[in-house]
């Protein structure tokens, strides 16, 4: 029972990060039917930017508490990631918007590799320890433990999801996003500017990815130029699992995928004495993807998308 409770906590923390990344995938796909495979690299840039900023601030502001450094790094990293994703959309995707589906897909993969290479040149390929900025003492209950960093991850995820839900459902930008997703040509006749809405969607996705990247780095204590690749693939799996193009589906898919991965690897590790658990953790996401695409391609909460004129 203690193992189950601990793995549920781990799964919720992991699933929260997957959910934030998956929201970026599903928002972009819902509006322009594009899988932005460079999304994981935006996460990586956000995490590495925060690492650089924290290193600079620790030297220049040794008196500052860790939480303040983390907040400043989070805000500035979101700005950098937003600018990057805005440029990616404007330079790499917008000229190909009316091209065959394969062209922007190949461009997205190429952009992912380009960003990895540029990050390797700028930050070097070695693994870098991410500083622990919150109190490291864990809290215990029911035989399970949870750290301050994990509590922060769950709290930030809940706040981000609440803000995003309100924005999409109750703001002018949210209405414009839903109209553009339904039919961009008709939306433009009603006064909506599809290019502006699409750029705003990429910026929002970048903010979510940057937040998730800093969470990921804080939880695992390391950053590196390839760190966004595997979380990006798993978040894409979560988006498909929940129903690509469906915001609640991305959240449900991310949380369920995190729970499946944590519980599965935890019990395999318990059975084998901790030898195989971590080695098999990554396969669960792709097993789920294969099963879901075979049995229900539209995902758990997949919605019917109207054909565009």
C-alpha positions in Angstrom: 0.0 0.0 0.0 2.9 2.4 0.8 4.4 1.6 -2.6 1.1 2.4 -4.3 0.6 5.7 -2.5 4.2 6.8 -3.3 3.8 5.9 -6.9 0.5 7.7 -7.1 2.2 10.9 -5.8 5.1 10.4 -8.3 2.6 9.7 -11.1 0.6 12.9 -10.4 3.8 15.0 -10.4 5.0 13.4 -13.6 1.5 13.6 -15.2 1.2 17.3 -14.3 4.3 18.0 -16.3 3.1 15.9 -19.2 -0.3 17.7 -19.1 1.3 21.1 -19.4 3.4 20.1 -22.4 0.5 18.2 -24.0 -1.6 21.3 -23.8 0.9 23.1 -26.1 0.7 20.3 -28.6 -3.1 20.1 -28.6 -3.7 23.9 -28.7 -1.6 24.2 -31.9 -3.1 21.1 -33.5 -6.6 22.2 -32.7 -6.1 25.5 -34.5 -3.9 24.8 -37.5 -3.7 20.9 -37.6 0.0 20.9 -37.0 2.0 18.7 -34.6 4.8 21.0 -33.4 7.6 18.5 -32.8 9.9 21.4 -31.8 7.7 21.9 -28.7 9.9 19.7 -26.5 12.9 21.8 -27.5 11.1 25.0 -26.4 10.8 23.2 -23.0 14.6 22.5 -23.1 15.4 26.2 -23.9 13.2 27.4 -21.1 14.9 25.1 -18.6 18.5 25.9 -19.8 17.7 29.6 -19.8 16.4 29.4 -16.2 19.6 27.5 -15.2 21.8 30.3 -16.7 19.7 33.0 -15.0 19.8 31.3 -11.6 23.6 30.8 -11.9 24.0 34.6 -12.6 21.6 35.6 -9.9 23.3 33.4 -7.3 26.6 35.1 -7.9 25.1 38.7 -8.1 22.4 38.3 -5.4 23.7 35.9 -2.8 21.3 37.3 -0.3 18.2 36.5 -2.3 16.0 33.5 -1.1 15.8 30.5 -3.4 12.1 31.0 -4.1 12.7 34.5 -5.4 15.4 33.4 -7.7 13.1 30.7 -9.0 10.2 33.1 -9.6 12.5 35.6 -11.5 14.0 32.8 -13.6 10.5 31.4 -14.3 9.2 34.7 -15.6 12.3 35.6 -17.7 12.5 32.0 -19.1 8.8 32.2 -20.2 9.6 35.4 -22.0 12.6 33.9 -23.9 10.6 30.7 -24.8 7.6 32.9 -26.0 9.9 34.9 -28.3 11.5 31.7 -29.6 8.1 30.0 -30.3 6.8 33.2 -31.9 9.8 33.3 -34.3 9.5 29.6 -35.0 5.8 30.0 -36.1 6.5 33.1 -38.1 9.6 31.8 -39.9 9.2 28.1 -40.1 5.5 27.3 -40.1 3.6 30.3 -41.4 5.0 30.2 -45.0 4.0 26.5 -45.2 0.5 26.9 -43.8 -1.2 26.1 -47.1 1.4 23.5 -48.2 0.8 19.7 -48.1 0.6 18.3 -44.6 4.0 16.6 -44.9 5.9 19.8 -45.5 5.3 21.5 -42.1 5.7 18.1 -40.3 9.2 17.7 -41.8 10.0 21.3 -41.0 8.9 20.8 -37.3 11.3 17.8 -37.0 14.1 19.8 -38.6 13.4 22.7 -36.3 13.7 20.3 -33.3 17.1 19.1 -34.4 18.2 22.6 -35.2 17.3 23.8 -31.7 19.0 20.9 -30.1 22.2 21.6 -32.0 22.1 25.4 -31.2 21.5 24.6 -27.5 24.5 22.2 -27.6 26.7 24.9 -29.0 25.5 27.6 -26.6 25.3 25.5 -23.4 27.7 22.7 -24.2 26.6 19.0 -24.3 27.5 18.1 -20.7 24.8 17.5 -18.0 24.5 20.4 -15.6 23.2 20.2 -12.0 20.1 22.2 -11.5 20.2 24.0 -8.1 17.8 23.1 -5.4 16.1 26.4 -4.5 13.3 25.2 -2.2 13.7 23.4 1.2 14.8 19.9 0.5 13.2 18.3 3.6 10.4 16.0 2.5 7.0 15.8 4.1 5.8 12.3 5.1 2.2 11.0 5.3 0.9 7.4 5.1 4.4 6.0 4.6 4.9 8.1 1.4 7.0 11.3 1.0 6.6 14.4 -1.1 9.0 17.3 -1.4 8.5 21.0 -1.6 9.5 20.9 -5.2 6.8 18.3 -6.0 4.2 20.4 -4.1 5.3 23.4 -6.2 4.8 21.4 -9.4 1.3 20.3 -8.5 0.4 23.8 -7.4 1.8 25.5 -10.5 0.1 23.0 -12.7 -3.3 23.6 -11.1 -2.9 27.4 -11.3 -1.8 27.2 -15.0 -4.7 24.9 -15.9 -7.2 27.2 -14.2 -5.9 30.3 -15.9 -5.8 28.6 -19.3 -9.4 27.2 -18.9 -10.7 30.7 -17.9 -8.8 32.3 -20.8 -10.1 29.9 -23.5 -13.7 29.9 -22.2 -14.3 33.4 -21.0 -12.0 35.9 -22.7 -12.1 37.6 -26.1 -8.8 35.8 -27.1 -10.3 32.5 -26.1 -13.4 33.1 -28.3 -11.1 34.1 -31.2 -9.1 30.9 -30.7 -12.2 28.7 -30.8 -13.5 30.5 -33.8 -10.2 30.1 -35.7 -10.1 26.4 -34.8 -13.6 25.9 -36.2 -13.0 27.8 -39.4 -10.3 30.4 -39.9 -11.8 31.9 -43.1 -15.2 32.5 -41.6 -13.5 33.8 -38.4 -11.6 36.3 -40.4 -14.9 37.6 -41.9 -16.1 38.1 -38.4 -13.2 40.4 -37.5 -10.8 37.8 -36.1 -7.2 38.0 -37.2 -6.2 34.3 -37.6 -2.4 35.1 -37.8 -2.6 37.0 -34.5 -4.5 34.2 -32.9 -2.1 31.5 -34.1 0.9 33.5 -32.9 -0.8 34.0 -29.5 -1.4 30.2 -29.3 2.2 29.5 -29.9 3.2 32.0 -27.2 0.8 30.5 -24.7 2.2 27.0 -25.6 5.7 28.3 -25.1 4.8 29.6 -21.6 3.4 26.2 -20.6 6.4 24.4 -22.0 8.8 26.7 -20.2 7.0 26.2 -16.9 7.0 22.4 -17.4 10.7 22.5 -18.3 11.7 24.3 -15.1 9.5 21.9 -13.2 11.2 19.0 -14.9 14.7 20.3 -14.1 13.8 21.1 -10.5 12.3 17.6 -10.0 15.2 15.7 -11.6 18.0 18.1 -10.7 19.7 18.2 -14.1 19.5 20.0 -17.5 21.0 19.2 -20.9 20.4 20.0 -24.5 18.4 16.8 -25.3 16.3 16.9 -22.2 13.1 18.0 -24.0 13.0 15.2 -26.6 11.6 12.3 -24.5 9.2 14.4 -22.4 8.0 16.0 -25.7 7.3 12.5 -27.2 5.5 11.4 -24.0 3.4 14.6 -23.9 2.5 14.0 -27.6 1.4 10.5 -26.5 -0.6 12.0 -23.7 -2.3 14.4 -26.1 -3.2 11.5 -28.4 -4.3 9.4 -25.4 -6.7 12.1 -24.2 -7.8 13.2 -27.7 -5.6 15.5 -29.8 -7.2 18.9 -30.1 -9.1 18.6 -26.9 -7.9 20.6 -23.9 -9.5 18.5 -21.1 -8.3 15.5 -23.0 -4.7 16.7 -22.9 -4.9 17.1 -19.1 -6.6 13.7 -18.6 -4.1 12.0 -20.9 -1.1 13.6 -19.2 -2.3 12.7 -15.7 -3.2 9.1 -16.7 0.0 8.6 -18.5 2.1 9.8 -15.6 0.2 7.4 -13.2 0.5 4.5 -15.6 4.3 5.1 -16.0 5.0 5.6 -12.3 2.9 2.7 -11.0 4.1 0.3 -13.7 7.8 1.1 -13.2 7.3 1.2 -9.4 5.9 -2.2 -9.2 8.4 -3.7 -11.7 11.1 -2.1 -9.6 9.7 -3.6 -6.4 9.4 -7.1 -7.9 13.0 -7.0 -9.3 14.5 -5.3 -6.2 14.9 -1.9 -8.0 17.0 -3.3 -10.8 14.6 -3.0 -13.8 12.0 -0.3 -12.8 13.7 2.8 -14.2 14.8 0.9 -17.4 11.2 0.0 -18.2 9.6 3.3 -17.3 9.8 4.8 -20.8 8.1 1.9 -22.6 4.7 2.4 -20.9 4.0 5.6 -22.7 4.5 4.0 -26.1 2.6 0.9 -25.2 -0.3 3.2 -24.3 0.1 5.0 -27.7 0.0 1.8 -29.7 -3.1 0.5 -27.8 -4.9 3.8 -28.1 -4.3 4.2 -31.8 -5.4 0.7 -32.4 -8.6 0.7 -30.3 -9.7 4.3 -30.2 -7.7 6.6 -32.6 -9.7 9.7 -31.5 -8.5 9.3 -27.9 -10.4 9.1 -24.6 -12.1 12.5 -24.9 -11.7 12.9 -28.7 -14.1 15.2 -30.2 -15.5 15.5 -33.7 -13.8 18.3 -35.6 -15.8 20.1 -38.3 -14.5 20.0 -41.8 -13.1 23.3 -42.9 -14.3 25.1 -46.0 
